[in-house]
């Protein structure tokens, strides 16, 4: 059936299409549908994910899938976290956002460069029922940024056991190990149960 990807982020739309079309869903994005972008007023990834999916489900009458995600840096107390997109300013500049992370780590002389990506995927059905699944991937931050694949903070993130950044990695390989892939696996298990 039809599934609205309740996101305005082109990187996420492309990853969600790659992940859900093989399951037989006809994925159409909030960008294609020209849906308004709701303000993210919740304090958690899961809260914001449900808020975004609910807005799209209500606007379209179709089931909606949203993704709220971000980078949580251990030495920064989990920042930027739910503010990961907002650290890139308006219009979004992730070069600046990555520099801000690096500057803040320098300022506190951090030796711990561990970080994780977190992804909360929410599905809201036309009857209003909501489900949310979270996935994570742990790794280390590198500097300077490397690679032009992926999006967002990918060029500074090296997943545990890897030597290249997500920005240097083939999309298929990222999709097999990412926070989004881990959340998708939980969602798939629930949908197919
Ligand atoms: P929507 O709310 O419309 O979905 P957004 O970009 O504003 O788009 P978020 O509020 O969830 O989405 O912000 C998440 C940010 O975290 C995103 O803009 C990226 O910079 C970063 N991020 C999330 N997943 C990522 C990934 O797989 N690789 C790199 N950065 C990622």
Boltz pocket constraint, residues with backbone or C-beta under 6 A from the ligand:
constraints:
  - pocket:
      binder: B
      contacts: [[A, 6], [A, 7], [A, 8], [A, 9], [A, 12], [A, 37], [A, 40], [A, 52], [A, 67], [A, 68], [A, 69], [A, 70], [A, 71], [A, 81], [A, 82], [A, 84], [A, 85], [A, 86], [A, 94], [A, 117], [A, 118], [A, 150], [A, 151], [A, 152], [A, 153], [A, 154], [A, 166], [A, 178], [A, 180]]
      max_distance: 6.0
